[in-house]
Amino acid sequence: MPFGTASVVTSVGKGMNAKRLVGTTPSQLEPKWIAMGVGATGAARTAAVGDTALSTEVETRAVGTPTNVTTSVTNDTYQTVGTITATATRAVDEAGTFDQLATGGNMHTSFTFPVVNLSTSDSIQFTVKVQFT
C-alpha cells in the first residue's frame, strides 16, 4: 500500500463523490484540502471508513492542487497534491483530505502510515490518489 499502514475513502467521502456527480454545478465542495495529524500510531489506530477526523490534527491544512490522472484507464484517478510545513517538532503518522480549509468539514480520505519525524520548518508533500474502479 503506497501510504503505508492503511488508506481508505471514508463513508462520508463516498457520499461526497455521489453528490459531486449531481447537476452541472454540484453543491458538494471538492475534497482538495490536505491535513496531517499525530497520535494514530501510538493509539494503534488505523484508517477506517468511519473516520470523520484525524486523531490530533496539526498545522494549517494545505490547499491541494487537484488533477485527474491515469492509473488503469484514462482519467480514472482523482489526485491532489499539497505541502504542509511544520511549525514545531512533529511525529506525523496520519493524513486526510477534507472539503474545507478550516478544521472540521467532511473527511473524504483517511491515511495512516509509519511515523515521519519533522523538525520545525520541515515540509512534507502529500500526494493523495483515489482511483475509481
PyMOL commands that set and color helices and strands:
alter all, ss='L'
color gray80, all
select helices_A, chain A and resi 11-20
alter helices_A, ss='H'
color red, helices_A
select strands_A, chain A and resi 6-9+33-38+56-63+65-69+77-85+90-98+107-118+123-131
alter strands_A, ss='S'
color yellow, strands_A
deselect
rebuild
show_as cartoon
